[in-house]
Amino acid sequence: QAKVKSGNRRVSVSAESMDPAKLKSQMSQVTNIPKSPEVTETLLKVVSKSPLLRTLDAEQKDLIVKAFSGPLIKQPGEDVIVQGDIGDIFYLLEDGSVDVYIKKGGNPEVKVHTYKPGDAFGE
């Protein structure tokens, strides 16, 4: 099992080279899910708070918001993602918190993280 060592040295980075013309073509194919102006405004506010998404420009934020299908409301204690399931949804937390638990082998679940408003997780 790999171990993470603290330090400033980058071990490896992997990224796809992007052709700007190809990127524009891909952006035009992004899913656009209709939503009310109120939901759009709320999502833009949450995207602007997200450490992962807030550095995007206005056009990129707009594309992200158009692709979201939410809001999805979960009740306290209700699972959002279950360990081992295939992930195909990207979540952006608007309100509340989401605790992350991991189970290894026959050991009990262990809480490893808590997501807060503005955090993003999933696929």
N, C-alpha and C positions, 0 to 999 in steps of 0.2 A: 504494500500500500504506500502511495506517495505521501510525503510529508511536506508541508509548507514551511519554509524557513523565512524568518523575518530578515529584512535587509533592503537595501535600495537597488540591488541588482536584478534586472529583468532576466528571467530564465528563458522564456520563449514567447513569441507573439506570432499569431497567425491571422492573416487577413486577405480577403480577395481584392485584387486590383480592380478598380472601377473606371470604366470609360464614361466620361460625362454624358455623352450622347446616349449610351446604353442606360444610364441612370434616369435620364429624362423619360425615356421610353417606358421603363419599369414604373416610374412614378405615375404615368398616365393610366396604368393598369391596376392601381390600388383600388380595392373595394370601397364603395361609397354607400354606407348604410344611412338612409334618411333618419333624421332625428329633429326634434323640436329646437327652436332657437335657444330655449332655456337650457336644454340638455347640452347643446353645443357650447354655450357660454360656460357652463359648469365644468365640462370636460377640458376646455381650454385653460381654465383657472388651475385645474388639477395638474395638467400637463406642464404648465408654467412653474409649478412648485416641485415637480419631480426632479431629483438630482440626475436621473438618467436622461430626461427629455427636455429640460429647461433650456439647454444650450442650442436647441434646434431653432432655425429661423421660422418666421411666421408661416411661410408656405409649407414647410415640413410639419409644423405643429397642426396646421389645418388638415393635412393629409392623414396624420395619425388620428385626429379626432373623427374624421369622416369614416375611418375604418373600424372604430370601436362600435360594438353592438350594444353596449350597456345603456343605462346602468343595470347591474345585476345586484340584487339585494340578498344577502345571506343573513340568517338568524344567528345569534350567539351560539357557539358550539357546533354549528353546521360546517361540514368539511367543504373546503374550496378545492383543494387538490389532494389526492390520496397517493401516498408513496407507492410507486410501482405502476400506476396508471400512465397511459400515454398522454402526454401533455400537448394540447393544441390551442390553448387560449393564453393570451397575454393580459394580465390584470394590472390595473392602475388603481390603487386604493384612494378613494375619495374621502372616506370618513371611517372612524373606528380603528381597530387594529386586527392583525391576523398573526396568530402564533404558529410557528413552524416546529413540527416534531419529527424526529427521525427515529426509526426502529432498526436496530442492527441485530441480526441473529435472533436468539430467543430472549434477548434482553427487553425490558420495558421501554416504551417510548421516552425520548429525552427532548425537552424543549431546547432548540438551538438558536432561535431568532424570533423577533417580533417585528412585523412590518407596520409602519405608521402611515398616516395620510401623505400622499405624494409618492410613496414607494411603488415600484413596479416589480412584478415577478411573473413567473410562468414562461410559456414558450413564445 
